[in-house]
């Protein structure tokens, strides 16, 4: 079966996010002073061939831990569905 994973990788809350801070500060300049605390991350979509959803889930976990997210500085979440 083919599965689709939607992965979100974000900087840890305890760490500074220079991109997010720059965007937060710029919100005032475009007339949106009520928008703040912006955090910027990455969204990754990938497709997995696996026999079961459990196997696909394990493969996505492995990809996130070993390649897609730096767990010292980032956290990740994902959803998995049959494609």
SETINU-925991 format. One record per residue (C-alpha): residue number from 1; residue in three letters; z, x, y. Coordinates in pm, 1 decimal, always signed. Each point is the difference from the previous one (the first is absolute). Example, Ala and Ser with C-alpha at 12.3 -4.5 7.8 and 13.67 -1.06 7.14 Angstrom:
# SETINU-925991
{num = 1, residu = ala, Z = +780.0, X = +1230.0, Y = -450.0}
{num = 2, residu = ser, Z = -66.0, X = +137.0, Y = +344.0}
END
This chain:
# SETINU-925991
{num = 1, residu = unk, Z = +0.0, X = +0.0, Y = +0.0}
{num = 2, residu = unk, Z = -45.8, X = +100.5, Y = +359.9}
{num = 3, residu = unk, Z = +286.3, X = -21.2, Y = +249.0}
{num = 4, residu = unk, Z = +10.1, X = +35.2, Y = +377.3}
{num = 5, residu = unk, Z = +293.2, X = +172.4, Y = +169.4}
{num = 6, residu = unk, Z = +76.5, X = -34.9, Y = +369.9}
{num = 7, residu = unk, Z = +231.9, X = +284.6, Y = +104.7}
{num = 8, residu = unk, Z = +183.9, X = +42.4, Y = +330.3}
{num = 9, residu = unk, Z = +141.8, X = +342.9, Y = +84.5}
{num = 10, residu = unk, Z = +236.5, X = +18.1, Y = +298.0}
{num = 11, residu = unk, Z = +212.8, X = +271.6, Y = +158.9}
{num = 12, residu = unk, Z = +367.9, X = -28.0, Y = -90.0}
{num = 13, residu = unk, Z = +202.8, X = -190.9, Y = +259.4}
{num = 14, residu = unk, Z = +229.7, X = +299.3, Y = +52.9}
{num = 15, residu = unk, Z = -290.1, X = +221.8, Y = +108.3}
{num = 16, residu = unk, Z = -183.9, X = +12.0, Y = +330.2}
{num = 17, residu = unk, Z = -344.9, X = -156.2, Y = +7.7}
{num = 18, residu = unk, Z = -188.2, X = +166.3, Y = +288.9}
{num = 19, residu = unk, Z = -308.0, X = -222.6, Y = -41.6}
{num = 20, residu = unk, Z = +212.1, X = -313.9, Y = -3.9}
{num = 21, residu = unk, Z = +194.6, X = +116.5, Y = +305.1}
{num = 22, residu = unk, Z = -321.4, X = +69.0, Y = +193.2}
{num = 23, residu = unk, Z = -133.6, X = -346.0, Y = -84.8}
{num = 24, residu = unk, Z = +335.0, X = -161.2, Y = +90.6}
{num = 25, residu = unk, Z = -3.0, X = +172.3, Y = +339.4}
{num = 26, residu = unk, Z = -361.5, X = -104.3, Y = +61.0}
{num = 27, residu = unk, Z = +71.7, X = -369.0, Y = -60.0}
{num = 28, residu = unk, Z = +143.1, X = -28.3, Y = +353.0}
{num = 29, residu = unk, Z = -327.4, X = +135.1, Y = +140.1}
{num = 30, residu = unk, Z = -203.6, X = -278.6, Y = -159.2}
{num = 31, residu = unk, Z = +233.8, X = -279.3, Y = +108.0}
{num = 32, residu = unk, Z = +208.4, X = -28.9, Y = -317.1}
{num = 33, residu = unk, Z = +344.2, X = +132.1, Y = +97.7}
{num = 34, residu = unk, Z = +168.6, X = -223.8, Y = -258.9}
{num = 35, residu = unk, Z = -160.3, X = +196.2, Y = -286.8}
{num = 36, residu = unk, Z = +203.5, X = +299.0, Y = -113.1}
{num = 37, residu = unk, Z = +129.2, X = +204.5, Y = -290.0}
{num = 38, residu = unk, Z = -351.1, X = +51.6, Y = -137.1}
{num = 39, residu = unk, Z = -26.6, X = +195.1, Y = -327.4}
{num = 40, residu = unk, Z = -340.2, X = +120.0, Y = -118.9}
{num = 41, residu = unk, Z = -80.6, X = +62.5, Y = -363.9}
{num = 42, residu = unk, Z = -291.8, X = -17.9, Y = -241.0}
{num = 43, residu = unk, Z = -147.5, X = -275.0, Y = -213.2}
{num = 44, residu = unk, Z = -173.7, X = +99.3, Y = -323.1}
{num = 45, residu = unk, Z = -197.1, X = -225.6, Y = -235.7}
{num = 46, residu = unk, Z = -94.3, X = +121.7, Y = -343.9}
{num = 47, residu = unk, Z = -127.5, X = -141.6, Y = -326.3}
{num = 48, residu = unk, Z = +141.9, X = +89.0, Y = -341.2}
{num = 49, residu = unk, Z = -134.5, X = -53.5, Y = -348.3}
{num = 50, residu = unk, Z = +294.7, X = -76.5, Y = -228.0}
{num = 51, residu = unk, Z = +76.5, X = -206.1, Y = -307.8}
{num = 52, residu = unk, Z = +301.3, X = -176.9, Y = +155.5}
{num = 53, residu = unk, Z = +158.7, X = -61.6, Y = +338.3}
{num = 54, residu = unk, Z = +294.4, X = +218.8, Y = -105.9}
{num = 55, residu = unk, Z = -234.2, X = +291.4, Y = -70.3}
{num = 56, residu = unk, Z = -178.3, X = -50.5, Y = +333.5}
{num = 57, residu = unk, Z = +338.0, X = -13.9, Y = +176.0}
{num = 58, residu = unk, Z = +101.8, X = +332.7, Y = -157.1}
{num = 59, residu = unk, Z = -328.3, X = +159.8, Y = +107.1}
{num = 60, residu = unk, Z = +43.8, X = -115.3, Y = +359.3}
{num = 61, residu = unk, Z = +361.2, X = +128.8, Y = +1.9}
{num = 62, residu = unk, Z = -120.9, X = +337.5, Y = -125.8}
{num = 63, residu = unk, Z = -277.6, X = +16.6, Y = +260.9}
{num = 64, residu = unk, Z = +245.0, X = -84.2, Y = +278.9}
{num = 65, residu = unk, Z = +267.0, X = +245.0, Y = -111.2}
{num = 66, residu = unk, Z = -232.2, X = +291.2, Y = -74.3}
{num = 67, residu = unk, Z = -273.5, X = -34.9, Y = +261.0}
{num = 68, residu = unk, Z = -0.7, X = -289.9, Y = +244.6}
{num = 69, residu = unk, Z = +351.2, X = +15.6, Y = +151.1}
{num = 70, residu = unk, Z = +219.3, X = +292.4, Y = +99.3}
{num = 71, residu = unk, Z = +333.0, X = -142.9, Y = -116.2}
{num = 72, residu = unk, Z = +197.1, X = +238.3, Y = +220.2}
{num = 73, residu = unk, Z = -149.2, X = -159.9, Y = +312.5}
{num = 74, residu = unk, Z = -157.6, X = -327.8, Y = -113.8}
{num = 75, residu = unk, Z = +70.3, X = -313.5, Y = -198.5}
{num = 76, residu = unk, Z = -254.8, X = -218.0, Y = -173.1}
{num = 77, residu = unk, Z = -39.5, X = -352.6, Y = -127.3}
{num = 78, residu = unk, Z = -285.8, X = -153.6, Y = -191.6}
{num = 79, residu = unk, Z = -128.3, X = -321.1, Y = -146.2}
{num = 80, residu = unk, Z = -213.0, X = -23.0, Y = -310.2}
{num = 81, residu = unk, Z = -236.6, X = -276.0, Y = -104.2}
{num = 82, residu = unk, Z = -272.8, X = -47.0, Y = -252.9}
{num = 83, residu = unk, Z = -338.2, X = +73.2, Y = +155.8}
END
